[in-house]
Amino acid sequence: MTGLTVNYIARVERGESFPRLDNLVTIINTLGVTADAIFCDVIDKSTNHPISSLAQELDSLSPNDKLQIMDVLRVLIRQAKDREQNRAT
């Protein structure tokens, strides 16, 4: 899926090789994850840390509670976007 060889991916997975930036971006995009997810074991700070922390907390809740919280967040996000749009006009 990445266009990279199986041997190359295997060397990266075993830690024998570190991909060039362009290959790293290709791998991350193909996996459909964030760079934070890839580097979570080695990076001390992340720009998405509060979001990641909230996601972990949400994971511990029941599916119904998650849905309710996501509904509330969507309303708050919509309201914030509306306020921004009103300020711009």
C-alpha positions in Angstrom: 0.0 0.0 0.0 2.9 2.4 0.6 4.8 1.4 -2.5 7.8 0.6 -0.2 9.3 -2.9 -0.2 8.3 -5.5 2.4 11.9 -5.8 3.3 12.2 -2.1 3.9 9.1 -2.0 6.1 10.4 -5.0 8.0 13.7 -3.2 8.7 11.9 -0.1 9.9 9.6 -2.2 12.2 12.6 -4.0 13.7 14.4 -0.7 14.3 17.2 -1.5 12.0 16.5 1.5 9.7 14.8 4.8 10.2 12.8 6.0 7.2 13.5 9.2 5.3 11.0 12.0 6.0 9.1 11.4 2.8 8.8 7.6 3.5 7.8 8.3 7.1 5.0 10.6 5.9 3.9 7.9 3.4 3.9 5.2 6.2 1.9 7.4 8.6 -0.6 8.4 6.0 -1.0 4.8 4.9 -1.6 3.7 8.4 -4.1 6.5 8.9 -2.7 7.6 12.2 -1.1 10.8 13.5 2.6 11.3 13.9 1.8 11.6 17.7 0.5 8.0 17.7 3.7 6.8 16.0 6.0 8.7 18.3 4.0 8.5 21.5 6.7 6.4 23.2 9.6 8.8 22.4 8.1 12.4 22.3 7.6 14.2 25.6 5.3 16.9 24.3 2.6 17.0 21.7 0.5 19.8 20.3 -2.5 17.4 20.6 -1.8 16.3 24.2 -5.0 17.7 25.7 -7.0 16.1 22.9 -5.2 12.8 23.3 -5.8 12.9 27.0 -9.5 13.5 26.5 -9.6 10.6 24.0 -8.1 8.3 26.5 -10.7 9.4 29.1 -13.5 8.9 26.6 -12.3 5.4 25.8 -12.9 4.4 29.4 -16.6 5.3 29.2 -19.6 3.3 28.0 -20.6 3.6 24.4 -23.8 5.5 25.4 -21.8 8.0 27.5 -19.4 8.5 24.7 -22.2 9.3 22.3 -23.8 11.8 24.7 -20.5 13.6 25.3 -19.7 13.7 21.5 -23.1 15.2 20.9 -22.4 18.0 23.5 -19.0 18.6 21.9 -20.5 18.9 18.4 -23.0 21.5 19.7 -20.2 23.5 21.4 -18.0 23.3 18.3 -20.9 24.5 16.1 -21.6 27.4 18.5 -17.9 28.4 18.5 -17.8 28.3 14.7 -20.9 30.4 14.5 -19.4 33.0 16.8 -16.3 33.1 14.7 -18.3 33.5 11.6 -20.4 36.3 13.1 -17.2 38.2 14.2 -15.8 37.9 10.6 -18.9 39.5 9.1 
